[in-house]
Amino acid sequence: MIQARYPKSNIGSYPFFRQQRFGVTIVLRGIDAGELDRAVEEVRALVRELSES
């Protein structure tokens, strides 16, 4: 789980249904810039991987 690897950051997802489509807003927050950057990159990679499958 990505969140477990980045304890100083908070990761949240907010699903929505708009214009007959489902989507999600993903939010990452934290005060350790380096950790937050790494978490963002890992989440981006996961989203890319899931969108290709």
LOGU-679773 format. One line per field, with one value per atom (N, C-alpha, C, O): residue in three letters; atom name; x, z, y. Coordinates in steps of 0.2 Angstrom, whole numbers. Layout:
N
residuo <- (ALA ...)
atomo <- (CA ...)
east <- (X ...)
up <- (Z ...)
north <- (Y ...)
***
This chain:
53
residuo <- (MET MET MET MET ILE ILE ILE ILE GLN GLN GLN GLN ALA ALA ALA ALA ARG ARG ARG ARG TYR TYR TYR TYR PRO PRO PRO PRO LYS LYS LYS LYS SER SER SER SER ASN ASN ASN ASN ILE ILE ILE ILE GLY GLY GLY GLY SER SER SER SER TYR TYR TYR TYR PRO PRO PRO PRO PHE PHE PHE PHE PHE PHE PHE PHE ARG ARG ARG ARG GLN GLN GLN GLN GLN GLN GLN GLN ARG ARG ARG ARG PHE PHE PHE PHE GLY GLY GLY GLY VAL VAL VAL VAL THR THR THR THR ILE ILE ILE ILE VAL VAL VAL VAL LEU LEU LEU LEU ARG ARG ARG ARG GLY GLY GLY GLY ILE ILE ILE ILE ASP ASP ASP ASP ALA ALA ALA ALA GLY GLY GLY GLY GLU GLU GLU GLU LEU LEU LEU LEU ASP ASP ASP ASP ARG ARG ARG ARG ALA ALA ALA ALA VAL VAL VAL VAL GLU GLU GLU GLU GLU GLU GLU GLU VAL VAL VAL VAL ARG ARG ARG ARG ALA ALA ALA ALA LEU LEU LEU LEU VAL VAL VAL VAL ARG ARG ARG ARG GLU GLU GLU GLU LEU LEU LEU LEU SER SER SER SER GLU GLU GLU GLU SER SER SER SER)
atomo <- (N CA C O N CA C O N CA C O N CA C O N CA C O N CA C O N CA C O N CA C O N CA C O N CA C O N CA C O N CA C O N CA C O N CA C O N CA C O N CA C O N CA C O N CA C O N CA C O N CA C O N CA C O N CA C O N CA C O N CA C O N CA C O N CA C O N CA C O N CA C O N CA C O N CA C O N CA C O N CA C O N CA C O N CA C O N CA C O N CA C O N CA C O N CA C O N CA C O N CA C O N CA C O N CA C O N CA C O N CA C O N CA C O N CA C O N CA C O N CA C O N CA C O N CA C O N CA C O N CA C O N CA C O)
east <- (4 0 4 9 3 7 7 12 1 1 5 8 6 10 18 21 20 27 28 34 23 24 20 15 22 19 18 13 22 21 17 15 14 10 3 2 -2 -9 -11 -11 -14 -17 -24 -27 -28 -35 -38 -35 -44 -47 -54 -58 -57 -64 -67 -67 -71 -74 -80 -83 -82 -88 -91 -88 -97 -101 -103 -107 -101 -103 -104 -100 -109 -110 -110 -107 -113 -114 -107 -107 -102 -96 -93 -95 -90 -87 -80 -76 -77 -70 -68 -72 -62 -59 -54 -50 -55 -49 -45 -47 -38 -34 -30 -27 -29 -26 -20 -21 -14 -9 -7 -6 -6 -4 1 2 6 11 16 15 20 25 32 36 33 40 40 37 43 43 46 43 51 54 50 49 47 43 36 34 34 28 29 25 35 36 37 34 40 41 34 32 29 23 19 15 19 16 18 14 24 27 24 23 24 22 14 12 10 3 2 -2 6 5 7 3 12 14 8 7 5 0 -6 -9 -8 -14 -12 -17 -6 -4 -5 -8 -2 -3 -10 -12 -14 -21 -25 -30 -23 -27 -25 -28 -19 -17 -20 -20 -23 -25 -32 -35)
up <- (0 0 0 4 -4 -5 1 3 4 10 16 19 17 22 21 26 15 13 14 15 15 16 22 21 28 34 35 39 32 34 29 29 24 19 20 22 17 18 10 6 9 2 3 6 -1 -1 -8 -13 -9 -16 -15 -10 -20 -19 -26 -31 -26 -32 -33 -29 -40 -42 -48 -52 -49 -55 -58 -55 -64 -67 -75 -78 -78 -85 -87 -92 -83 -85 -85 -88 -81 -81 -74 -70 -72 -66 -66 -71 -61 -60 -53 -49 -52 -45 -45 -50 -40 -38 -33 -28 -34 -30 -27 -30 -20 -17 -12 -9 -13 -8 -5 -8 2 6 11 13 12 17 18 14 23 24 23 22 21 19 11 8 8 1 -3 -8 0 -4 -3 -8 3 3 -1 -4 -1 -5 -12 -16 -15 -22 -24 -29 -19 -21 -21 -25 -16 -16 -22 -25 -24 -30 -36 -40 -37 -43 -42 -48 -36 -36 -37 -41 -35 -37 -44 -47 -47 -55 -58 -63 -56 -60 -59 -64 -53 -52 -57 -60 -57 -61 -69 -72 -71 -78 -79 -84 -74 -75 -75 -79 -71 -71 -77 -79 -80 -86 -92 -97 -92 -97 -97 -102 -92 -91 -93 -93)
north <- (-6 0 6 7 11 17 21 23 22 26 24 28 17 14 16 16 17 19 26 28 30 37 40 43 38 40 47 49 52 59 62 68 58 61 58 53 62 59 59 63 53 52 50 46 54 53 52 55 49 49 50 48 54 56 55 58 49 47 52 55 52 57 54 50 56 54 61 64 62 69 68 64 71 70 63 61 59 52 48 43 50 47 47 51 41 41 43 43 46 48 49 47 51 51 57 58 61 66 63 60 63 60 66 70 66 72 69 64 72 70 77 82 76 82 80 74 84 83 89 93 88 94 92 96 85 83 83 78 88 89 83 81 80 75 69 65 67 61 62 58 68 70 69 66 71 70 63 61 59 52 48 44 50 47 49 45 56 58 54 51 53 49 42 39 39 32 31 27 36 36 37 34 42 43 36 35 33 27 22 18 21 17 18 14 25 27 25 23 26 25 17 15 13 6 3 -1 6 4 6 3 12 15 11 11 7 3 -4 -7 -6 -13 -13 -19)
***
